[in-house]
Amino acid sequence: MGELRWADVRGWFDPQDAPLHDGCVAGVGPEAWEAVAEFVRARGWRFKEPESEGATFSVWPAEGFLVNFFDAGGDVLFDIDVRELQGQERLDLLGAFLRALGRRFGLPVALTFEACDPSEMPYLHYDPVADGFVLDREPD
């Protein structure tokens, strides 16, 4: 697939059908939570500090595009709301975010529907070695 194209993913991004999607960078290591905070600060993205240990870390990589990170031990877990990512221009924001995250950790970044395991049931992932996006399955 290479690039992230709206025509390829629009079936996964129906704003009326399960708008929250989960993402994961598996195997980052025990310092994943701190590494995410450093990554976000280095990118200059707007964020809201977690109010307590293990709380949600809310980040805005772009205006109107919120990513919530969750402390998950050695993995980087996050969610997105596809209602904020309709059309190619908004999808490009997601692509830039996934690419930056994958490059930072040198690991694939997987997406799936909320409450599904992104490491086992992704519909899409960014591959940092190939520097491209891969559809793991076709929309229904």
SVG drawing of the C-alpha trace seen along z (x, -y; Angstrom):
<svg xmlns="http://www.w3.org/2000/svg" viewBox="-24 -24 38 36">
<polyline fill="none" stroke="black" stroke-width="0.4" points="0.0,0.0 2.8,-2.4 0.9,-5.7 -2.2,-6.1 -5.1,-6.8 -8.6,-7.7 -10.1,-5.4 -8.4,-2.5 -9.4,-3.1 -12.7,-5.0 -14.6,-1.7 -12.7,-1.5 -13.4,-5.2 -17.2,-5.3 -17.9,-8.0 -21.2,-6.3 -19.8,-2.8 -17.3,-2.4 -15.6,-5.8 -12.9,-5.1 -9.9,-3.0 -7.0,-1.7 -3.3,-1.9 -0.2,-0.1 3.5,-0.1 4.4,3.3 7.7,4.1 9.0,0.6 10.3,1.6 9.9,0.7 10.5,-3.1 7.7,-3.4 5.6,-5.9 8.6,-8.2 9.7,-7.8 6.2,-8.9 6.3,-12.0 9.8,-12.9 8.7,-12.2 5.6,-14.5 7.6,-17.3 10.3,-17.0 7.7,-17.2 6.3,-20.4 2.7,-19.0 0.2,-20.5 -0.6,-18.2 -2.2,-17.9 -0.1,-16.4 -1.6,-13.3 -3.0,-14.3 -1.8,-11.1 0.4,-8.2 -1.1,-5.9 -3.7,-8.5 -4.4,-9.4 -1.9,-11.5 -3.8,-13.7 -1.9,-15.0 -2.9,-17.1 -0.5,-16.4 -2.6,-18.9 -5.6,-21.2 -8.7,-19.1 -6.8,-15.8 -6.6,-14.3 -4.6,-11.2 -5.0,-9.7 -2.0,-7.7 -2.3,-5.1 0.4,-3.7 0.7,0.0 4.0,1.1 6.4,1.9 3.9,1.0 2.7,-2.3 -1.1,-2.2 -3.3,-5.1 -6.7,-5.8 -8.0,-8.0 -11.4,-9.2 -12.0,-8.7 -14.7,-11.4 -11.8,-13.8 -10.1,-12.2 -12.5,-12.3 -11.2,-12.8 -7.7,-12.7 -6.4,-15.9 -7.3,-14.8 -6.1,-11.3 -2.7,-12.7 -2.5,-14.1 -3.0,-10.5 -0.4,-9.2 2.2,-11.8 1.5,-10.9 1.8,-7.1 5.0,-7.6 6.6,-9.8 5.7,-7.3 7.0,-4.4 10.2,-6.1 10.8,-7.2 10.6,-3.7 11.7,-1.8 8.7,0.5 5.4,1.1 2.4,-1.0 -0.8,1.0 -4.5,-0.3 -7.6,1.7 -11.1,1.0 -11.6,0.1 -11.3,3.1 -9.6,5.3 -6.0,6.2 -4.0,4.1 -1.1,6.6 -3.4,9.5 -6.2,7.9 -4.9,4.8 -6.6,3.6 -3.7,1.3 -0.1,0.7 2.8,-1.5 6.0,0.3 9.1,-1.8 11.5,0.5 9.6,0.1 8.5,-3.4 4.9,-2.6 1.5,-1.7 0.1,1.9 -3.6,2.9 -3.7,6.0 -7.3,6.8 -9.8,5.2 -12.9,3.3 -16.1,5.3"/>
</svg>
